[in-house]
Amino acid sequence: MEKYNIAIDGPAGAGKSTIARRVADALGFVYVDTGAMYRAVTWRVLQQGISPADTERVADISRNLRLELRPGPEGQQVYANGEDITGLIRTPEVNANVSDVAKIREVREQLVRKQKEMTAAKGVVMDGRDIGTHVIPDAEVKVFLTASPRVRAERRFHEMKDSQPGLTIEQLEQDIARRDKIDEEREVSPLMRAPDAVLIDSTNLTIPEVVERILELCRAKA
Ligand code: C5P
């Protein structure tokens, strides 16, 4: 079957990564989680004690970080300068700072360049905030996946409650709302639905239902 690219964008906690991974598995495509790349840069910035407001030093970090994404048994694994940092990029500290790092123009330019390279051979399901609008504007299938803020916070809570005891749904709802606002209001490639992206509101849908809707779009369009 001919290969094509699928872009899945949407706000935090909409279920993009779970859905995108399942769609990729169903089609035998490669799954790329671009949020992990912004998280990896943020992790390194915090590890070096640099403030996300120091845009020049953050851009330097991003330029010099050797970032690799490799498929693993539990999904995509993230390596920075050869070190597996998959387990280190989803902490509250990274959550609190990632959107401020991701709004820096130079960081976006560097990561978007890498992302475009990854999609050149096609057969990629890529999720993020600007995939359908900037990274693969010619993707054959584009989806904008969303859900109500409360449901998104609840889903994140169930994912994180075992690894982070003490976390509340209210805290997650606030964190998600804050990140969405920065992502939507930033100057460089803000979070928005591409005009040709199909909107899927997953508030009342199960994961298999959303996956099936996207596979239907693939069958119809590709
Ligand atoms: O998808 P995830 O929630 O892991 O993304 C973390 C953050 O990375 C987002 O809140 C956003 O600030 C940034 N991001 C982005 N563009 C992308 C993917 C993620 O700005 N394509």
py3Dmol code that shows the C-alpha trace and the ligand (Angstrom):
import py3Dmol

protein = """\
ATOM      1  CA  MET A   1       0.000   0.000   0.000  1.00  0.00           C
ATOM      2  CA  GLU A   2       1.183   3.501  -0.755  1.00  0.00           C
ATOM      3  CA  LYS A   3       2.638   5.423   2.178  1.00  0.00           C
ATOM      4  CA  TYR A   4       1.280   8.763   3.310  1.00  0.00           C
ATOM      5  CA  ASN A   5       1.524  11.074   6.321  1.00  0.00           C
ATOM      6  CA  ILE A   6      -1.006  11.659   9.082  1.00  0.00           C
ATOM      7  CA  ALA A   7      -0.942  14.848  11.213  1.00  0.00           C
ATOM      8  CA  ILE A   8      -2.710  14.822  14.585  1.00  0.00           C
ATOM      9  CA  ASP A   9      -2.856  18.105  16.508  1.00  0.00           C
ATOM     10  CA  GLY A  10      -4.765  19.265  19.536  1.00  0.00           C
ATOM     11  CA  PRO A  11      -4.527  20.649  23.061  1.00  0.00           C
ATOM     12  CA  ALA A  12      -2.867  18.939  26.041  1.00  0.00           C
ATOM     13  CA  GLY A  13      -4.434  15.725  27.296  1.00  0.00           C
ATOM     14  CA  ALA A  14      -6.730  15.157  24.305  1.00  0.00           C
ATOM     15  CA  GLY A  15      -5.352  11.614  23.942  1.00  0.00           C
ATOM     16  CA  LYS A  16      -3.230  12.361  20.877  1.00  0.00           C
ATOM     17  CA  SER A  17      -0.297  10.119  21.741  1.00  0.00           C
ATOM     18  CA  THR A  18      -2.367   7.022  22.614  1.00  0.00           C
ATOM     19  CA  ILE A  19      -4.514   7.443  19.528  1.00  0.00           C
ATOM     20  CA  ALA A  20      -1.622   8.271  17.198  1.00  0.00           C
ATOM     21  CA  ARG A  21       0.361   5.237  18.398  1.00  0.00           C
ATOM     22  CA  ARG A  22      -2.592   2.915  17.783  1.00  0.00           C
ATOM     23  CA  VAL A  23      -3.243   4.363  14.335  1.00  0.00           C
ATOM     24  CA  ALA A  24       0.456   3.908  13.480  1.00  0.00           C
ATOM     25  CA  ASP A  25       0.380   0.283  14.718  1.00  0.00           C
ATOM     26  CA  ALA A  26      -2.753  -0.469  12.706  1.00  0.00           C
ATOM     27  CA  LEU A  27      -1.163   0.872   9.514  1.00  0.00           C
ATOM     28  CA  GLY A  28       2.422  -0.272  10.132  1.00  0.00           C
ATOM     29  CA  PHE A  29       3.529   3.395  10.118  1.00  0.00           C
ATOM     30  CA  VAL A  30       6.110   5.141  12.312  1.00  0.00           C
ATOM     31  CA  TYR A  31       4.749   7.126  15.255  1.00  0.00           C
ATOM     32  CA  VAL A  32       6.459  10.413  16.186  1.00  0.00           C
ATOM     33  CA  ASP A  33       5.528  12.299  19.367  1.00  0.00           C
ATOM     34  CA  THR A  34       6.860  15.833  18.788  1.00  0.00           C
ATOM     35  CA  GLY A  35       5.890  16.974  22.299  1.00  0.00           C
ATOM     36  CA  ALA A  36       8.636  14.651  23.574  1.00  0.00           C
ATOM     37  CA  MET A  37      11.192  16.694  21.601  1.00  0.00           C
ATOM     38  CA  TYR A  38      10.129  19.984  23.244  1.00  0.00           C
ATOM     39  CA  ARG A  39      10.094  18.155  26.591  1.00  0.00           C
ATOM     40  CA  ALA A  40      13.629  16.822  26.024  1.00  0.00           C
ATOM     41  CA  VAL A  41      14.978  20.330  25.366  1.00  0.00           C
ATOM     42  CA  THR A  42      13.128  21.582  28.467  1.00  0.00           C
ATOM     43  CA  TRP A  43      14.552  18.769  30.605  1.00  0.00           C
ATOM     44  CA  ARG A  44      18.082  19.706  29.514  1.00  0.00           C
ATOM     45  CA  VAL A  45      17.462  23.441  30.097  1.00  0.00           C
ATOM     46  CA  LEU A  46      16.273  22.739  33.665  1.00  0.00           C
ATOM     47  CA  GLN A  47      19.110  20.259  34.281  1.00  0.00           C
ATOM     48  CA  GLN A  48      21.595  23.000  33.352  1.00  0.00           C
ATOM     49  CA  GLY A  49      19.887  25.473  35.702  1.00  0.00           C
ATOM     50  CA  ILE A  50      18.930  27.786  32.848  1.00  0.00           C
ATOM     51  CA  SER A  51      15.754  29.873  32.931  1.00  0.00           C
ATOM     52  CA  PRO A  52      13.348  29.340  29.981  1.00  0.00           C
ATOM     53  CA  ALA A  53      13.257  33.169  29.793  1.00  0.00           C
ATOM     54  CA  ASP A  54      16.950  33.177  28.762  1.00  0.00           C
ATOM     55  CA  THR A  55      16.092  32.578  25.116  1.00  0.00           C
ATOM     56  CA  GLU A  56      19.660  32.718  23.797  1.00  0.00           C
ATOM     57  CA  ARG A  57      20.960  30.056  26.161  1.00  0.00           C
ATOM     58  CA  VAL A  58      17.870  27.913  25.596  1.00  0.00           C
ATOM     59  CA  ALA A  59      18.399  28.159  21.829  1.00  0.00           C
ATOM     60  CA  ASP A  60      22.035  27.103  22.368  1.00  0.00           C
ATOM     61  CA  ILE A  61      20.952  24.061  24.360  1.00  0.00           C
ATOM     62  CA  SER A  62      18.481  23.115  21.681  1.00  0.00           C
ATOM     63  CA  ARG A  63      21.101  23.545  18.927  1.00  0.00           C
ATOM     64  CA  ASN A  64      23.661  21.360  20.724  1.00  0.00           C
ATOM     65  CA  LEU A  65      21.378  18.608  22.014  1.00  0.00           C
ATOM     66  CA  ARG A  66      21.703  15.362  20.056  1.00  0.00           C
ATOM     67  CA  LEU A  67      18.123  14.179  20.127  1.00  0.00           C
ATOM     68  CA  GLU A  68      17.057  10.712  18.972  1.00  0.00           C
ATOM     69  CA  LEU A  69      13.630   9.123  18.968  1.00  0.00           C
ATOM     70  CA  ARG A  70      13.622   5.310  18.839  1.00  0.00           C
ATOM     71  CA  PRO A  71      10.680   2.939  18.860  1.00  0.00           C
ATOM     72  CA  GLY A  72      10.619   0.885  22.097  1.00  0.00           C
ATOM     73  CA  PRO A  73       8.380  -1.767  23.688  1.00  0.00           C
ATOM     74  CA  GLU A  74       6.413   0.909  25.596  1.00  0.00           C
ATOM     75  CA  GLY A  75       6.239   3.340  22.676  1.00  0.00           C
ATOM     76  CA  GLN A  76       8.667   6.012  21.588  1.00  0.00           C
ATOM     77  CA  GLN A  77      11.908   6.303  23.576  1.00  0.00           C
ATOM     78  CA  VAL A  78      13.780   9.571  23.803  1.00  0.00           C
ATOM     79  CA  TYR A  79      17.579   9.846  23.921  1.00  0.00           C
ATOM     80  CA  ALA A  80      19.511  13.051  24.588  1.00  0.00           C
ATOM     81  CA  ASN A  81      23.250  12.912  23.836  1.00  0.00           C
ATOM     82  CA  GLY A  82      22.985   9.112  23.995  1.00  0.00           C
ATOM     83  CA  GLU A  83      21.190   8.998  27.380  1.00  0.00           C
ATOM     84  CA  ASP A  84      17.727   7.458  27.638  1.00  0.00           C
ATOM     85  CA  ILE A  85      15.624  10.245  29.193  1.00  0.00           C
ATOM     86  CA  THR A  86      12.191   8.775  28.376  1.00  0.00           C
ATOM     87  CA  GLY A  87      11.280   8.538  32.059  1.00  0.00           C
ATOM     88  CA  LEU A  88      12.501  12.036  32.907  1.00  0.00           C
ATOM     89  CA  ILE A  89      10.505  14.244  30.555  1.00  0.00           C
ATOM     90  CA  ARG A  90       7.005  13.934  32.052  1.00  0.00           C
ATOM     91  CA  THR A  91       7.619  15.466  35.464  1.00  0.00           C
ATOM     92  CA  PRO A  92       5.647  18.417  36.935  1.00  0.00           C
ATOM     93  CA  GLU A  93       8.792  20.597  36.468  1.00  0.00           C
ATOM     94  CA  VAL A  94       8.968  19.844  32.756  1.00  0.00           C
ATOM     95  CA  ASN A  95       5.174  20.301  32.448  1.00  0.00           C
ATOM     96  CA  ALA A  96       5.455  23.707  34.106  1.00  0.00           C
ATOM     97  CA  ASN A  97       8.192  24.975  31.757  1.00  0.00           C
ATOM     98  CA  VAL A  98       7.767  23.220  28.405  1.00  0.00           C
ATOM     99  CA  SER A  99       5.377  25.734  26.831  1.00  0.00           C
ATOM    100  CA  ASP A 100       7.744  28.615  27.629  1.00  0.00           C
ATOM    101  CA  VAL A 101      10.582  26.746  25.926  1.00  0.00           C
ATOM    102  CA  ALA A 102       8.358  25.767  22.988  1.00  0.00           C
ATOM    103  CA  LYS A 103       7.437  29.381  22.219  1.00  0.00           C
ATOM    104  CA  ILE A 104      11.052  30.336  21.430  1.00  0.00           C
ATOM    105  CA  ARG A 105      11.439  30.845  17.683  1.00  0.00           C
ATOM    106  CA  GLU A 106      14.935  29.293  17.360  1.00  0.00           C
ATOM    107  CA  VAL A 107      13.882  26.188  19.304  1.00  0.00           C
ATOM    108  CA  ARG A 108      10.891  25.701  17.034  1.00  0.00           C
ATOM    109  CA  GLU A 109      12.943  26.239  13.896  1.00  0.00           C
ATOM    110  CA  GLN A 110      15.467  23.602  14.949  1.00  0.00           C
ATOM    111  CA  LEU A 111      12.908  21.000  16.012  1.00  0.00           C
ATOM    112  CA  VAL A 112      10.584  21.591  13.062  1.00  0.00           C
ATOM    113  CA  ARG A 113      13.532  21.064  10.694  1.00  0.00           C
ATOM    114  CA  LYS A 114      14.180  17.647  12.309  1.00  0.00           C
ATOM    115  CA  GLN A 115      10.487  16.790  12.197  1.00  0.00           C
ATOM    116  CA  LYS A 116      10.236  17.609   8.507  1.00  0.00           C
ATOM    117  CA  GLU A 117      13.204  15.299   7.827  1.00  0.00           C
ATOM    118  CA  MET A 118      11.419  12.489   9.671  1.00  0.00           C
ATOM    119  CA  THR A 119       8.336  12.800   7.477  1.00  0.00           C
ATOM    120  CA  ALA A 120      10.136  13.027   4.139  1.00  0.00           C
ATOM    121  CA  ALA A 121       9.926   9.266   3.439  1.00  0.00           C
ATOM    122  CA  LYS A 122       6.192   9.244   4.388  1.00  0.00           C
ATOM    123  CA  GLY A 123       4.470   6.531   6.426  1.00  0.00           C
ATOM    124  CA  VAL A 124       4.494   8.685   9.573  1.00  0.00           C
ATOM    125  CA  VAL A 125       1.822   9.457  12.150  1.00  0.00           C
ATOM    126  CA  MET A 126       3.007  12.618  13.890  1.00  0.00           C
ATOM    127  CA  ASP A 127       1.299  14.313  16.809  1.00  0.00           C
ATOM    128  CA  GLY A 128       1.791  17.805  18.220  1.00  0.00           C
ATOM    129  CA  ARG A 129       0.415  21.342  18.029  1.00  0.00           C
ATOM    130  CA  ASP A 130       1.576  22.629  14.623  1.00  0.00           C
ATOM    131  CA  ILE A 131       1.922  19.466  12.553  1.00  0.00           C
ATOM    132  CA  GLY A 132      -0.963  20.081  10.138  1.00  0.00           C
ATOM    133  CA  THR A 133      -0.261  23.818   9.945  1.00  0.00           C
ATOM    134  CA  HIS A 134       3.574  23.954   9.718  1.00  0.00           C
ATOM    135  CA  VAL A 135       5.429  20.655   9.876  1.00  0.00           C
ATOM    136  CA  ILE A 136       3.497  18.640   7.257  1.00  0.00           C
ATOM    137  CA  PRO A 137       1.032  21.102   5.704  1.00  0.00           C
ATOM    138  CA  ASP A 138       0.646  18.639   2.808  1.00  0.00           C
ATOM    139  CA  ALA A 139      -0.218  15.641   5.051  1.00  0.00           C
ATOM    140  CA  GLU A 140      -2.766  13.408   3.333  1.00  0.00           C
ATOM    141  CA  VAL A 141      -4.792  13.033   6.558  1.00  0.00           C
ATOM    142  CA  LYS A 142      -5.133  15.797   9.155  1.00  0.00           C
ATOM    143  CA  VAL A 143      -6.998  15.556  12.443  1.00  0.00           C
ATOM    144  CA  PHE A 144      -7.583  18.112  15.193  1.00  0.00           C
ATOM    145  CA  LEU A 145      -8.347  16.093  18.310  1.00  0.00           C
ATOM    146  CA  THR A 146      -9.911  17.734  21.318  1.00  0.00           C
ATOM    147  CA  ALA A 147     -12.050  17.008  24.409  1.00  0.00           C
ATOM    148  CA  SER A 148     -13.521  19.086  27.213  1.00  0.00           C
ATOM    149  CA  PRO A 149     -10.915  20.510  29.660  1.00  0.00           C
ATOM    150  CA  ARG A 150     -12.315  18.479  32.566  1.00  0.00           C
ATOM    151  CA  VAL A 151     -12.195  15.191  30.664  1.00  0.00           C
ATOM    152  CA  ARG A 152      -8.654  15.935  29.488  1.00  0.00           C
ATOM    153  CA  ALA A 153      -7.544  16.585  33.091  1.00  0.00           C
ATOM    154  CA  GLU A 154      -9.259  13.387  34.282  1.00  0.00           C
ATOM    155  CA  ARG A 155      -7.531  11.319  31.619  1.00  0.00           C
ATOM    156  CA  ARG A 156      -4.121  12.760  32.517  1.00  0.00           C
ATOM    157  CA  PHE A 157      -4.872  12.114  36.196  1.00  0.00           C
ATOM    158  CA  HIS A 158      -5.503   8.416  35.586  1.00  0.00           C
ATOM    159  CA  GLU A 159      -2.251   8.168  33.598  1.00  0.00           C
ATOM    160  CA  MET A 160      -0.168   9.909  36.272  1.00  0.00           C
ATOM    161  CA  LYS A 161      -1.761   9.117  39.641  1.00  0.00           C
ATOM    162  CA  ASP A 162       0.429   6.064  40.393  1.00  0.00           C
ATOM    163  CA  SER A 163       3.722   7.711  39.497  1.00  0.00           C
ATOM    164  CA  GLN A 164       2.842  11.013  41.196  1.00  0.00           C
ATOM    165  CA  PRO A 165       0.861  10.495  44.397  1.00  0.00           C
ATOM    166  CA  GLY A 166      -0.692  13.669  45.785  1.00  0.00           C
ATOM    167  CA  LEU A 167      -1.509  15.056  42.363  1.00  0.00           C
ATOM    168  CA  THR A 168      -5.103  16.302  42.016  1.00  0.00           C
ATOM    169  CA  ILE A 169      -7.397  16.630  39.004  1.00  0.00           C
ATOM    170  CA  GLU A 170      -7.742  20.348  39.789  1.00  0.00           C
ATOM    171  CA  GLN A 171      -3.954  20.838  39.606  1.00  0.00           C
ATOM    172  CA  LEU A 172      -3.852  19.063  36.270  1.00  0.00           C
ATOM    173  CA  GLU A 173      -6.787  21.089  34.953  1.00  0.00           C
ATOM    174  CA  GLN A 174      -4.934  24.301  35.834  1.00  0.00           C
ATOM    175  CA  ASP A 175      -1.683  23.047  34.300  1.00  0.00           C
ATOM    176  CA  ILE A 176      -3.466  22.072  31.076  1.00  0.00           C
ATOM    177  CA  ALA A 177      -5.328  25.402  30.863  1.00  0.00           C
ATOM    178  CA  ARG A 178      -2.089  27.342  31.389  1.00  0.00           C
ATOM    179  CA  ARG A 179      -0.207  25.359  28.726  1.00  0.00           C
ATOM    180  CA  ASP A 180      -3.084  25.626  26.230  1.00  0.00           C
ATOM    181  CA  LYS A 181      -3.172  29.402  26.697  1.00  0.00           C
ATOM    182  CA  ILE A 182       0.571  29.817  26.061  1.00  0.00           C
ATOM    183  CA  ASP A 183       0.414  27.399  23.094  1.00  0.00           C
ATOM    184  CA  GLU A 184      -2.583  29.198  21.547  1.00  0.00           C
ATOM    185  CA  GLU A 185      -1.289  32.725  22.101  1.00  0.00           C
ATOM    186  CA  ARG A 186       2.349  32.347  21.116  1.00  0.00           C
ATOM    187  CA  GLU A 187       3.627  34.258  18.100  1.00  0.00           C
ATOM    188  CA  VAL A 188       5.373  31.380  16.330  1.00  0.00           C
ATOM    189  CA  SER A 189       3.133  28.600  14.964  1.00  0.00           C
ATOM    190  CA  PRO A 190       0.453  28.715  17.672  1.00  0.00           C
ATOM    191  CA  LEU A 191      -1.826  25.783  18.395  1.00  0.00           C
ATOM    192  CA  MET A 192      -4.670  25.978  15.910  1.00  0.00           C
ATOM    193  CA  ARG A 193      -6.780  23.750  13.732  1.00  0.00           C
ATOM    194  CA  ALA A 194      -5.596  23.677  10.119  1.00  0.00           C
ATOM    195  CA  PRO A 195      -8.503  24.686   7.837  1.00  0.00           C
ATOM    196  CA  ASP A 196      -8.415  21.244   6.213  1.00  0.00           C
ATOM    197  CA  ALA A 197      -8.112  19.248   9.469  1.00  0.00           C
ATOM    198  CA  VAL A 198     -11.049  17.087  10.532  1.00  0.00           C
ATOM    199  CA  LEU A 199     -12.219  18.011  14.040  1.00  0.00           C
ATOM    200  CA  ILE A 200     -12.781  15.062  16.374  1.00  0.00           C
ATOM    201  CA  ASP A 201     -14.159  15.804  19.837  1.00  0.00           C
ATOM    202  CA  SER A 202     -13.320  12.737  21.920  1.00  0.00           C
ATOM    203  CA  THR A 203     -15.164  13.853  25.088  1.00  0.00           C
ATOM    204  CA  ASN A 204     -17.745  11.104  24.686  1.00  0.00           C
ATOM    205  CA  LEU A 205     -15.779   8.671  22.541  1.00  0.00           C
ATOM    206  CA  THR A 206     -13.665   5.676  23.556  1.00  0.00           C
ATOM    207  CA  ILE A 207     -10.089   5.265  22.317  1.00  0.00           C
ATOM    208  CA  PRO A 208     -11.043   2.502  19.815  1.00  0.00           C
ATOM    209  CA  GLU A 209     -13.856   4.715  18.474  1.00  0.00           C
ATOM    210  CA  VAL A 210     -11.479   7.613  17.814  1.00  0.00           C
ATOM    211  CA  VAL A 211      -8.904   5.280  16.244  1.00  0.00           C
ATOM    212  CA  GLU A 212     -11.597   3.842  13.966  1.00  0.00           C
ATOM    213  CA  ARG A 213     -12.716   7.326  12.861  1.00  0.00           C
ATOM    214  CA  ILE A 214      -9.167   8.187  11.875  1.00  0.00           C
ATOM    215  CA  LEU A 215      -8.697   4.869  10.060  1.00  0.00           C
ATOM    216  CA  GLU A 216     -11.919   5.622   8.152  1.00  0.00           C
ATOM    217  CA  LEU A 217     -10.448   8.977   7.093  1.00  0.00           C
ATOM    218  CA  CYS A 218      -7.323   7.143   5.967  1.00  0.00           C
ATOM    219  CA  ARG A 219      -9.329   4.675   3.906  1.00  0.00           C
ATOM    220  CA  ALA A 220     -11.331   7.493   2.313  1.00  0.00           C
ATOM    221  CA  LYS A 221      -8.509   9.902   1.578  1.00  0.00           C
ATOM    222  CA  ALA A 222      -5.272   8.011   1.078  1.00  0.00           C
TER     223      ALA A 222
END
"""
ligand_1 = """\
21
C5P
O 2.224 16.808 23.595
P 2.802 17.245 24.920
O 1.761 17.628 25.927
O 3.796 16.277 25.444
O 3.599 18.576 24.546
C 4.275 19.326 25.524
C 4.361 20.774 25.098
O 5.233 20.893 23.969
C 3.061 21.447 24.654
O 2.320 21.959 25.733
C 3.573 22.552 23.739
O 3.963 23.669 24.495
C 4.823 21.943 23.129
N 4.610 21.435 21.764
C 4.633 22.334 20.728
N 4.549 21.896 19.433
C 4.438 20.587 19.177
C 4.378 19.638 20.219
C 4.443 20.101 21.528
O 4.732 23.532 20.951
N 4.401 20.178 17.892
"""
view = py3Dmol.view(width=600, height=400)
view.addModel(protein, "pdb")
view.setStyle({"model": 0}, {"cartoon": {"style": "trace"}})
view.addModel(ligand_1, "xyz")
view.setStyle({"model": 1}, {"stick": {}})
view.zoomTo()
view.show()
